[in-house]
Amino acid sequence: MARAWLMAGTAFCSLVLVAACGGPSTGGSRTTPAPTAPTTTVTQAPASTAVQTGVVPNVVGLNHQLAQDTMQAAGFYYLTEEDATGQGRLLINDRNWVVVSQEPQGGTQAASDAKIVLRSKKIGE
């Protein structure tokens, strides 16, 4: 009886091993996937790094908001503002202020990344 159990156990183990290893060997060779060709990455050279220039618009006499809009439409985005009275007030509502001077002056050539200073005072001052 013990011998029957041993033989049954051996047969069971053989089945488990064959199943775990993927079945009986067929004697064929395994195929491996062909290597893929390396991919080539193409990068484009950066666009020209030359700084654009343009004519600075004259915005003296315009309300501060319209002056900013005009500068940006002309390609100038580095805008700063100052209280022209020297009181150091912040220009909270730009439409309540009028530009009294600018730097650089209107009509001059400047790089598009040039700093534009708009000096304004409250309308009626």
FENHUTA-V403812 format. One line per field, one symbol per residue. burial: b if it has 24 or more other C-alpha atoms within 12 Angstrom, else e. A space follows every 50 residues. Layout:
BEGIN
burial = ???
END
This chain:
BEGIN
burial = eeeeeeeeeeeeeeeeeeeeeeeeeeeeeeeeeeeeeeeeeeeeeeeeee eeeeebbbbbebbbbbbbeebeebbbeebbbbbbeeeeeebeebeebbbb bbbbebeeebebebebbbbbbbeee
END
